[in-house]
Amino acid sequence: MAERSTAAVDVADNSGEQSLTAEADQSTADGVAKNRERDTDNDEAQESTGTEGPATTSPPELHSGHKLARRYRLEECVTRLDGFSSWRAVDEKLRRAVGVHVLPADHSRARSVLAAARSSALLGDPRFVQVLDAVEENDLVYVVHEWLPDATELTTLLASGPLEVYDAYQMVSQVSSAMAAAHREGLAHLRLNPNAVLRTSTGQWRIRGLAVNAALRGAASDTPQRTDTESIGALLYAALTQRWPYENDAYGMSGLPKDIGLIPPDQVRAGVHRGLSELAMRALANDGATASRHESPCTTPEELVKAIGEMPRIRPPEPAFTAPPDYQRTTYQQGSYGRPAASPRVTQPTPVPPPPLQSRTGKALKWAVSALLIAALGLGSWQLADALMDQGGKGDDTTNTQTTDGDDKNAPKPVRGKPIAISELHDFDPFGADGSEYPENLPKILDGDPQSYWQTSYYASSDFGRLKPGVGVVVDLGKAQEVGKVDVTFIGSTSVELRAAPGDAESRPTSFDSYDKVAEGSGTTVSLAPKDTVKTRYLLVWLTELPMQADDGQWRGRVADIKVTS
């Protein structure tokens, strides 16, 4: 077997890092974040041989509550290391959580960090955590990026065991195609490890720190494509085996035993998918380790994407349905409520129905009833004809004239309470990081199933963690119509507003200020009836306060059903 390569994982001595991190934890008033979104590594860091030495510049004196550009308020220090610090912060202008890297302007890596951040921001690929701002101001350089509260690091996912086959397949597929796109634009990651790969609550995999993490740590490589490809192979190996494919322990996982070489994942753990095991080996080793399987090594993310495409597609597991319990009839349903139940061993006699009227008396009775019915029908027909003739005579009377007016009180009025069909639903999150809130779950609102629902992301409190004023769903009625009432069913007591777009709006407004509040309420089933007549095509069901859900203990909104009536 081939010797293990360390090109992608940058194994190095971390003794100096450990003391710096420990010292930072003691000096930071915030303590350690409960939901750490680490953009760089701490005690599990894997350092590469960079072109620059350790920076001697002391980190800037920052604290919780410090504000950058009179906009970004620092909340919690996540990492303080090697002359820079990383923070969870709040963008007070857009009312959303963000992440911020801060380092002195005279730091030896400040220029390269700014250049990397600006290059990464220009890529604009949603598969990467987006860089939102890169600024040099007041002797500081800071990089602002997205903060994903509903995402989980691969490190955390692997703490409980290897990934399922389909999840590992999705991870390597999405990460490989994202890195192939980045390399086509001349961007490399060079720090692609389990801390940099995140899975969102919708199952999408995202990569954080493209180019920026390497610039912060001074990482460099003469073969960047090979470095990132081997990193992807290490991620897949770890996902399949919960072992790090090198001798050193890292990221909460044990390394391989020493002096045995790089063994395939399906020899480390039973039940590993053979195709994914070979794929990990092709990405990890390019010096003959795969020769026995007659497979060529993958040296670039593009080659890895091609190899994945040639594999048989791995389908998601079939959902497991539990059989419903046998239906048991109660004594009430059997019509014997309040009576003692009969012994199951005793067979109750079936009552015999009375015989039909077959005697002479019965036949005479039937003929009498038939004659009465015929007589009643004839009398009713004669009275109806007489009434119609009277109306015709009055209509021909030329002395009686009537004038009609458009405002006649007797004119027919539109029918109230008539259901209005919903043409389409759209998620509405104008104050969020990406402007989106699980659009794929919107059809569950209209499926008629009270147990299915569209839900928001989770937040730290009922007021959206003070990050935004609310989120909602835009209801498209297909055309402007008069709306009398909107009934909304929630999972958990929720505060909600009904807002309406102008009646002459030809397209769906995307600005929150374009919708006027016409009703509000709270509860699990809320009827929102505007006081004045509202004629519009677009309605906004705007959630303003969230309940804590019993199943996961998170503050989130769940909409199970929306009905609109005239």
Secondary structure as a PSIPRED ss2 file (coil, helix, strand):
# PSIPRED VFORMAT (PSIPRED V4.0)

   1 M C   1.000  0.000  0.000
   2 A C   1.000  0.000  0.000
   3 E C   1.000  0.000  0.000
   4 R C   1.000  0.000  0.000
   5 S C   1.000  0.000  0.000
   6 T C   1.000  0.000  0.000
   7 A C   1.000  0.000  0.000
   8 A C   1.000  0.000  0.000
   9 V C   1.000  0.000  0.000
  10 D C   1.000  0.000  0.000
  11 V C   1.000  0.000  0.000
  12 A C   1.000  0.000  0.000
  13 D C   1.000  0.000  0.000
  14 N C   1.000  0.000  0.000
  15 S H   0.000  1.000  0.000
  16 G H   0.000  1.000  0.000
  17 E H   0.000  1.000  0.000
  18 Q H   0.000  1.000  0.000
  19 S H   0.000  1.000  0.000
  20 L H   0.000  1.000  0.000
  21 T H   0.000  1.000  0.000
  22 A H   0.000  1.000  0.000
  23 E H   0.000  1.000  0.000
  24 A H   0.000  1.000  0.000
  25 D H   0.000  1.000  0.000
  26 Q H   0.000  1.000  0.000
  27 S H   0.000  1.000  0.000
  28 T C   1.000  0.000  0.000
  29 A C   1.000  0.000  0.000
  30 D C   1.000  0.000  0.000
  31 G C   1.000  0.000  0.000
  32 V C   1.000  0.000  0.000
  33 A C   1.000  0.000  0.000
  34 K C   1.000  0.000  0.000
  35 N C   1.000  0.000  0.000
  36 R C   1.000  0.000  0.000
  37 E C   1.000  0.000  0.000
  38 R C   1.000  0.000  0.000
  39 D C   1.000  0.000  0.000
  40 T C   1.000  0.000  0.000
  41 D C   1.000  0.000  0.000
  42 N C   1.000  0.000  0.000
  43 D C   1.000  0.000  0.000
  44 E C   1.000  0.000  0.000
  45 A C   1.000  0.000  0.000
  46 Q C   1.000  0.000  0.000
  47 E C   1.000  0.000  0.000
  48 S C   1.000  0.000  0.000
  49 T C   1.000  0.000  0.000
  50 G C   1.000  0.000  0.000
  51 T C   1.000  0.000  0.000
  52 E C   1.000  0.000  0.000
  53 G C   1.000  0.000  0.000
  54 P C   1.000  0.000  0.000
  55 A C   1.000  0.000  0.000
  56 T C   1.000  0.000  0.000
  57 T C   1.000  0.000  0.000
  58 S C   1.000  0.000  0.000
  59 P C   1.000  0.000  0.000
  60 P C   1.000  0.000  0.000
  61 E C   1.000  0.000  0.000
  62 L C   1.000  0.000  0.000
  63 H C   1.000  0.000  0.000
  64 S C   1.000  0.000  0.000
  65 G C   1.000  0.000  0.000
  66 H C   1.000  0.000  0.000
  67 K E   0.000  0.000  1.000
  68 L E   0.000  0.000  1.000
  69 A C   1.000  0.000  0.000
  70 R C   1.000  0.000  0.000
  71 R C   1.000  0.000  0.000
  72 Y E   0.000  0.000  1.000
  73 R E   0.000  0.000  1.000
  74 L E   0.000  0.000  1.000
  75 E E   0.000  0.000  1.000
  76 E E   0.000  0.000  1.000
  77 C E   0.000  0.000  1.000
  78 V E   0.000  0.000  1.000
  79 T E   0.000  0.000  1.000
  80 R E   0.000  0.000  1.000
  81 L E   0.000  0.000  1.000
  82 D C   1.000  0.000  0.000
  83 G C   1.000  0.000  0.000
  84 F E   0.000  0.000  1.000
  85 S E   0.000  0.000  1.000
  86 S E   0.000  0.000  1.000
  87 W E   0.000  0.000  1.000
  88 R E   0.000  0.000  1.000
  89 A E   0.000  0.000  1.000
  90 V E   0.000  0.000  1.000
  91 D E   0.000  0.000  1.000
  92 E C   1.000  0.000  0.000
  93 K C   1.000  0.000  0.000
  94 L C   1.000  0.000  0.000
  95 R C   1.000  0.000  0.000
  96 R E   0.000  0.000  1.000
  97 A E   0.000  0.000  1.000
  98 V E   0.000  0.000  1.000
  99 G E   0.000  0.000  1.000
 100 V E   0.000  0.000  1.000
 101 H E   0.000  0.000  1.000
 102 V E   0.000  0.000  1.000
 103 L E   0.000  0.000  1.000
 104 P E   0.000  0.000  1.000
 105 A C   1.000  0.000  0.000
 106 D C   1.000  0.000  0.000
 107 H C   1.000  0.000  0.000
 108 S C   1.000  0.000  0.000
 109 R C   1.000  0.000  0.000
 110 A H   0.000  1.000  0.000
 111 R H   0.000  1.000  0.000
 112 S H   0.000  1.000  0.000
 113 V H   0.000  1.000  0.000
 114 L H   0.000  1.000  0.000
 115 A H   0.000  1.000  0.000
 116 A H   0.000  1.000  0.000
 117 A H   0.000  1.000  0.000
 118 R H   0.000  1.000  0.000
 119 S H   0.000  1.000  0.000
 120 S H   0.000  1.000  0.000
 121 A H   0.000  1.000  0.000
 122 L H   0.000  1.000  0.000
 123 L H   0.000  1.000  0.000
 124 G C   1.000  0.000  0.000
 125 D C   1.000  0.000  0.000
 126 P C   1.000  0.000  0.000
 127 R C   1.000  0.000  0.000
 128 F E   0.000  0.000  1.000
 129 V C   1.000  0.000  0.000
 130 Q C   1.000  0.000  0.000
 131 V E   0.000  0.000  1.000
 132 L E   0.000  0.000  1.000
 133 D E   0.000  0.000  1.000
 134 A E   0.000  0.000  1.000
 135 V E   0.000  0.000  1.000
 136 E E   0.000  0.000  1.000
 137 E E   0.000  0.000  1.000
 138 N C   1.000  0.000  0.000
 139 D C   1.000  0.000  0.000
 140 L E   0.000  0.000  1.000
 141 V E   0.000  0.000  1.000
 142 Y E   0.000  0.000  1.000
 143 V E   0.000  0.000  1.000
 144 V E   0.000  0.000  1.000
 145 H E   0.000  0.000  1.000
 146 E E   0.000  0.000  1.000
 147 W C   1.000  0.000  0.000
 148 L C   1.000  0.000  0.000
 149 P C   1.000  0.000  0.000
 150 D C   1.000  0.000  0.000
 151 A C   1.000  0.000  0.000
 152 T E   0.000  0.000  1.000
 153 E E   0.000  0.000  1.000
 154 L H   0.000  1.000  0.000
 155 T H   0.000  1.000  0.000
 156 T H   0.000  1.000  0.000
 157 L H   0.000  1.000  0.000
 158 L H   0.000  1.000  0.000
 159 A C   1.000  0.000  0.000
 160 S C   1.000  0.000  0.000
 161 G C   1.000  0.000  0.000
 162 P C   1.000  0.000  0.000
 163 L C   1.000  0.000  0.000
 164 E C   1.000  0.000  0.000
 165 V H   0.000  1.000  0.000
 166 Y H   0.000  1.000  0.000
 167 D H   0.000  1.000  0.000
 168 A H   0.000  1.000  0.000
 169 Y H   0.000  1.000  0.000
 170 Q H   0.000  1.000  0.000
 171 M H   0.000  1.000  0.000
 172 V H   0.000  1.000  0.000
 173 S H   0.000  1.000  0.000
 174 Q H   0.000  1.000  0.000
 175 V H   0.000  1.000  0.000
 176 S H   0.000  1.000  0.000
 177 S H   0.000  1.000  0.000
 178 A H   0.000  1.000  0.000
 179 M H   0.000  1.000  0.000
 180 A H   0.000  1.000  0.000
 181 A H   0.000  1.000  0.000
 182 A H   0.000  1.000  0.000
 183 H H   0.000  1.000  0.000
 184 R H   0.000  1.000  0.000
 185 E C   1.000  0.000  0.000
 186 G C   1.000  0.000  0.000
 187 L C   1.000  0.000  0.000
 188 A C   1.000  0.000  0.000
 189 H C   1.000  0.000  0.000
 190 L C   1.000  0.000  0.000
 191 R C   1.000  0.000  0.000
 192 L C   1.000  0.000  0.000
 193 N C   1.000  0.000  0.000
 194 P C   1.000  0.000  0.000
 195 N C   1.000  0.000  0.000
 196 A C   1.000  0.000  0.000
 197 V E   0.000  0.000  1.000
 198 L E   0.000  0.000  1.000
 199 R E   0.000  0.000  1.000
 200 T C   1.000  0.000  0.000
 201 S C   1.000  0.000  0.000
 202 T C   1.000  0.000  0.000
 203 G C   1.000  0.000  0.000
 204 Q C   1.000  0.000  0.000
 205 W E   0.000  0.000  1.000
 206 R E   0.000  0.000  1.000
 207 I E   0.000  0.000  1.000
 208 R C   1.000  0.000  0.000
 209 G C   1.000  0.000  0.000
 210 L C   1.000  0.000  0.000
 211 A C   1.000  0.000  0.000
 212 V H   0.000  1.000  0.000
 213 N H   0.000  1.000  0.000
 214 A H   0.000  1.000  0.000
 215 A H   0.000  1.000  0.000
 216 L H   0.000  1.000  0.000
 217 R H   0.000  1.000  0.000
 218 G C   1.000  0.000  0.000
 219 A C   1.000  0.000  0.000
 220 A C   1.000  0.000  0.000
 221 S C   1.000  0.000  0.000
 222 D C   1.000  0.000  0.000
 223 T C   1.000  0.000  0.000
 224 P H   0.000  1.000  0.000
 225 Q H   0.000  1.000  0.000
 226 R H   0.000  1.000  0.000
 227 T H   0.000  1.000  0.000
 228 D H   0.000  1.000  0.000
 229 T H   0.000  1.000  0.000
 230 E H   0.000  1.000  0.000
 231 S H   0.000  1.000  0.000
 232 I H   0.000  1.000  0.000
 233 G H   0.000  1.000  0.000
 234 A H   0.000  1.000  0.000
 235 L H   0.000  1.000  0.000
 236 L H   0.000  1.000  0.000
 237 Y H   0.000  1.000  0.000
 238 A H   0.000  1.000  0.000
 239 A H   0.000  1.000  0.000
 240 L H   0.000  1.000  0.000
 241 T H   0.000  1.000  0.000
 242 Q C   1.000  0.000  0.000
 243 R E   0.000  0.000  1.000
 244 W E   0.000  0.000  1.000
 245 P C   1.000  0.000  0.000
 246 Y C   1.000  0.000  0.000
 247 E C   1.000  0.000  0.000
 248 N C   1.000  0.000  0.000
 249 D C   1.000  0.000  0.000
 250 A E   0.000  0.000  1.000
 251 Y C   1.000  0.000  0.000
 252 G C   1.000  0.000  0.000
 253 M E   0.000  0.000  1.000
 254 S E   0.000  0.000  1.000
 255 G E   0.000  0.000  1.000
 256 L C   1.000  0.000  0.000
 257 P C   1.000  0.000  0.000
 258 K C   1.000  0.000  0.000
 259 D C   1.000  0.000  0.000
 260 I C   1.000  0.000  0.000
 261 G C   1.000  0.000  0.000
 262 L C   1.000  0.000  0.000
 263 I C   1.000  0.000  0.000
 264 P C   1.000  0.000  0.000
 265 P H   0.000  1.000  0.000
 266 D H   0.000  1.000  0.000
 267 Q H   0.000  1.000  0.000
 268 V H   0.000  1.000  0.000
 269 R C   1.000  0.000  0.000
 270 A C   1.000  0.000  0.000
 271 G C   1.000  0.000  0.000
 272 V C   1.000  0.000  0.000
 273 H C   1.000  0.000  0.000
 274 R H   0.000  1.000  0.000
 275 G H   0.000  1.000  0.000
 276 L H   0.000  1.000  0.000
 277 S H   0.000  1.000  0.000
 278 E H   0.000  1.000  0.000
 279 L H   0.000  1.000  0.000
 280 A H   0.000  1.000  0.000
 281 M H   0.000  1.000  0.000
 282 R H   0.000  1.000  0.000
 283 A H   0.000  1.000  0.000
 284 L H   0.000  1.000  0.000
 285 A C   1.000  0.000  0.000
 286 N C   1.000  0.000  0.000
 287 D C   1.000  0.000  0.000
 288 G C   1.000  0.000  0.000
 289 A C   1.000  0.000  0.000
 290 T C   1.000  0.000  0.000
 291 A H   0.000  1.000  0.000
 292 S H   0.000  1.000  0.000
 293 R H   0.000  1.000  0.000
 294 H C   1.000  0.000  0.000
 295 E C   1.000  0.000  0.000
 296 S C   1.000  0.000  0.000
 297 P C   1.000  0.000  0.000
 298 C C   1.000  0.000  0.000
 299 T C   1.000  0.000  0.000
 300 T C   1.000  0.000  0.000
 301 P H   0.000  1.000  0.000
 302 E H   0.000  1.000  0.000
 303 E H   0.000  1.000  0.000
 304 L H   0.000  1.000  0.000
 305 V H   0.000  1.000  0.000
 306 K H   0.000  1.000  0.000
 307 A H   0.000  1.000  0.000
 308 I H   0.000  1.000  0.000
 309 G H   0.000  1.000  0.000
 310 E H   0.000  1.000  0.000
 311 M C   1.000  0.000  0.000
 312 P C   1.000  0.000  0.000
 313 R C   1.000  0.000  0.000
 314 I C   1.000  0.000  0.000
 315 R C   1.000  0.000  0.000
 316 P C   1.000  0.000  0.000
 317 P C   1.000  0.000  0.000
 318 E C   1.000  0.000  0.000
 319 P C   1.000  0.000  0.000
 320 A C   1.000  0.000  0.000
 321 F C   1.000  0.000  0.000
 322 T C   1.000  0.000  0.000
 323 A C   1.000  0.000  0.000
 324 P C   1.000  0.000  0.000
 325 P C   1.000  0.000  0.000
 326 D C   1.000  0.000  0.000
 327 Y C   1.000  0.000  0.000
 328 Q C   1.000  0.000  0.000
 329 R C   1.000  0.000  0.000
 330 T C   1.000  0.000  0.000
 331 T C   1.000  0.000  0.000
 332 Y C   1.000  0.000  0.000
 333 Q C   1.000  0.000  0.000
 334 Q C   1.000  0.000  0.000
 335 G C   1.000  0.000  0.000
 336 S C   1.000  0.000  0.000
 337 Y C   1.000  0.000  0.000
 338 G C   1.000  0.000  0.000
 339 R C   1.000  0.000  0.000
 340 P C   1.000  0.000  0.000
 341 A C   1.000  0.000  0.000
 342 A C   1.000  0.000  0.000
 343 S C   1.000  0.000  0.000
 344 P C   1.000  0.000  0.000
 345 R C   1.000  0.000  0.000
 346 V C   1.000  0.000  0.000
 347 T C   1.000  0.000  0.000
 348 Q C   1.000  0.000  0.000
 349 P C   1.000  0.000  0.000
 350 T C   1.000  0.000  0.000
 351 P C   1.000  0.000  0.000
 352 V C   1.000  0.000  0.000
 353 P C   1.000  0.000  0.000
 354 P C   1.000  0.000  0.000
 355 P C   1.000  0.000  0.000
 356 P C   1.000  0.000  0.000
 357 L C   1.000  0.000  0.000
 358 Q C   1.000  0.000  0.000
 359 S C   1.000  0.000  0.000
 360 R H   0.000  1.000  0.000
 361 T H   0.000  1.000  0.000
 362 G H   0.000  1.000  0.000
 363 K H   0.000  1.000  0.000
 364 A H   0.000  1.000  0.000
 365 L H   0.000  1.000  0.000
 366 K H   0.000  1.000  0.000
 367 W H   0.000  1.000  0.000
 368 A H   0.000  1.000  0.000
 369 V H   0.000  1.000  0.000
 370 S H   0.000  1.000  0.000
 371 A H   0.000  1.000  0.000
 372 L H   0.000  1.000  0.000
 373 L H   0.000  1.000  0.000
 374 I H   0.000  1.000  0.000
 375 A H   0.000  1.000  0.000
 376 A H   0.000  1.000  0.000
 377 L H   0.000  1.000  0.000
 378 G H   0.000  1.000  0.000
 379 L H   0.000  1.000  0.000
 380 G H   0.000  1.000  0.000
 381 S H   0.000  1.000  0.000
 382 W H   0.000  1.000  0.000
 383 Q H   0.000  1.000  0.000
 384 L H   0.000  1.000  0.000
 385 A H   0.000  1.000  0.000
 386 D H   0.000  1.000  0.000
 387 A H   0.000  1.000  0.000
 388 L H   0.000  1.000  0.000
 389 M H   0.000  1.000  0.000
 390 D H   0.000  1.000  0.000
 391 Q H   0.000  1.000  0.000
 392 G H   0.000  1.000  0.000
 393 G H   0.000  1.000  0.000
 394 K H   0.000  1.000  0.000
 395 G H   0.000  1.000  0.000
 396 D C   1.000  0.000  0.000
 397 D C   1.000  0.000  0.000
 398 T C   1.000  0.000  0.000
 399 T C   1.000  0.000  0.000
 400 N C   1.000  0.000  0.000
 401 T C   1.000  0.000  0.000
 402 Q C   1.000  0.000  0.000
 403 T C   1.000  0.000  0.000
 404 T C   1.000  0.000  0.000
 405 D C   1.000  0.000  0.000
 406 G C   1.000  0.000  0.000
 407 D C   1.000  0.000  0.000
 408 D C   1.000  0.000  0.000
 409 K C   1.000  0.000  0.000
 410 N C   1.000  0.000  0.000
 411 A C   1.000  0.000  0.000
 412 P C   1.000  0.000  0.000
 413 K C   1.000  0.000  0.000
 414 P C   1.000  0.000  0.000
 415 V C   1.000  0.000  0.000
 416 R C   1.000  0.000  0.000
 417 G C   1.000  0.000  0.000
 418 K C   1.000  0.000  0.000
 419 P E   0.000  0.000  1.000
 420 I E   0.000  0.000  1.000
 421 A C   1.000  0.000  0.000
 422 I C   1.000  0.000  0.000
 423 S C   1.000  0.000  0.000
 424 E E   0.000  0.000  1.000
 425 L E   0.000  0.000  1.000
 426 H E   0.000  0.000  1.000
 427 D E   0.000  0.000  1.000
 428 F E   0.000  0.000  1.000
 429 D C   1.000  0.000  0.000
 430 P C   1.000  0.000  0.000
 431 F C   1.000  0.000  0.000
 432 G C   1.000  0.000  0.000
 433 A C   1.000  0.000  0.000
 434 D C   1.000  0.000  0.000
 435 G C   1.000  0.000  0.000
 436 S C   1.000  0.000  0.000
 437 E C   1.000  0.000  0.000
 438 Y C   1.000  0.000  0.000
 439 P H   0.000  1.000  0.000
 440 E H   0.000  1.000  0.000
 441 N H   0.000  1.000  0.000
 442 L H   0.000  1.000  0.000
 443 P H   0.000  1.000  0.000
 444 K H   0.000  1.000  0.000
 445 I H   0.000  1.000  0.000
 446 L C   1.000  0.000  0.000
 447 D C   1.000  0.000  0.000
 448 G C   1.000  0.000  0.000
 449 D C   1.000  0.000  0.000
 450 P C   1.000  0.000  0.000
 451 Q C   1.000  0.000  0.000
 452 S C   1.000  0.000  0.000
 453 Y C   1.000  0.000  0.000
 454 W E   0.000  0.000  1.000
 455 Q E   0.000  0.000  1.000
 456 T C   1.000  0.000  0.000
 457 S C   1.000  0.000  0.000
 458 Y C   1.000  0.000  0.000
 459 Y E   0.000  0.000  1.000
 460 A C   1.000  0.000  0.000
 461 S C   1.000  0.000  0.000
 462 S C   1.000  0.000  0.000
 463 D C   1.000  0.000  0.000
 464 F H   0.000  1.000  0.000
 465 G H   0.000  1.000  0.000
 466 R H   0.000  1.000  0.000
 467 L C   1.000  0.000  0.000
 468 K C   1.000  0.000  0.000
 469 P C   1.000  0.000  0.000
 470 G C   1.000  0.000  0.000
 471 V E   0.000  0.000  1.000
 472 G E   0.000  0.000  1.000
 473 V E   0.000  0.000  1.000
 474 V E   0.000  0.000  1.000
 475 V E   0.000  0.000  1.000
 476 D E   0.000  0.000  1.000
 477 L E   0.000  0.000  1.000
 478 G E   0.000  0.000  1.000
 479 K E   0.000  0.000  1.000
 480 A E   0.000  0.000  1.000
 481 Q E   0.000  0.000  1.000
 482 E E   0.000  0.000  1.000
 483 V E   0.000  0.000  1.000
 484 G C   1.000  0.000  0.000
 485 K E   0.000  0.000  1.000
 486 V E   0.000  0.000  1.000
 487 D E   0.000  0.000  1.000
 488 V E   0.000  0.000  1.000
 489 T E   0.000  0.000  1.000
 490 F E   0.000  0.000  1.000
 491 I E   0.000  0.000  1.000
 492 G E   0.000  0.000  1.000
 493 S E   0.000  0.000  1.000
 494 T E   0.000  0.000  1.000
 495 S E   0.000  0.000  1.000
 496 V E   0.000  0.000  1.000
 497 E E   0.000  0.000  1.000
 498 L E   0.000  0.000  1.000
 499 R E   0.000  0.000  1.000
 500 A E   0.000  0.000  1.000
 501 A C   1.000  0.000  0.000
 502 P C   1.000  0.000  0.000
 503 G C   1.000  0.000  0.000
 504 D C   1.000  0.000  0.000
 505 A C   1.000  0.000  0.000
 506 E C   1.000  0.000  0.000
 507 S C   1.000  0.000  0.000
 508 R C   1.000  0.000  0.000
 509 P C   1.000  0.000  0.000
 510 T C   1.000  0.000  0.000
 511 S C   1.000  0.000  0.000
 512 F H   0.000  1.000  0.000
 513 D H   0.000  1.000  0.000
 514 S H   0.000  1.000  0.000
 515 Y C   1.000  0.000  0.000
 516 D E   0.000  0.000  1.000
 517 K E   0.000  0.000  1.000
 518 V E   0.000  0.000  1.000
 519 A E   0.000  0.000  1.000
 520 E E   0.000  0.000  1.000
 521 G E   0.000  0.000  1.000
 522 S E   0.000  0.000  1.000
 523 G E   0.000  0.000  1.000
 524 T E   0.000  0.000  1.000
 525 T E   0.000  0.000  1.000
 526 V E   0.000  0.000  1.000
 527 S E   0.000  0.000  1.000
 528 L E   0.000  0.000  1.000
 529 A C   1.000  0.000  0.000
 530 P C   1.000  0.000  0.000
 531 K C   1.000  0.000  0.000
 532 D C   1.000  0.000  0.000
 533 T C   1.000  0.000  0.000
 534 V E   0.000  0.000  1.000
 535 K E   0.000  0.000  1.000
 536 T E   0.000  0.000  1.000
 537 R E   0.000  0.000  1.000
 538 Y E   0.000  0.000  1.000
 539 L E   0.000  0.000  1.000
 540 L E   0.000  0.000  1.000
 541 V E   0.000  0.000  1.000
 542 W E   0.000  0.000  1.000
 543 L E   0.000  0.000  1.000
 544 T E   0.000  0.000  1.000
 545 E E   0.000  0.000  1.000
 546 L C   1.000  0.000  0.000
 547 P C   1.000  0.000  0.000
 548 M E   0.000  0.000  1.000
 549 Q C   1.000  0.000  0.000
 550 A C   1.000  0.000  0.000
 551 D C   1.000  0.000  0.000
 552 D C   1.000  0.000  0.000
 553 G C   1.000  0.000  0.000
 554 Q C   1.000  0.000  0.000
 555 W E   0.000  0.000  1.000
 556 R C   1.000  0.000  0.000
 557 G C   1.000  0.000  0.000
 558 R E   0.000  0.000  1.000
 559 V E   0.000  0.000  1.000
 560 A E   0.000  0.000  1.000
 561 D E   0.000  0.000  1.000
 562 I E   0.000  0.000  1.000
 563 K E   0.000  0.000  1.000
 564 V E   0.000  0.000  1.000
 565 T E   0.000  0.000  1.000
 566 S C   1.000  0.000  0.000
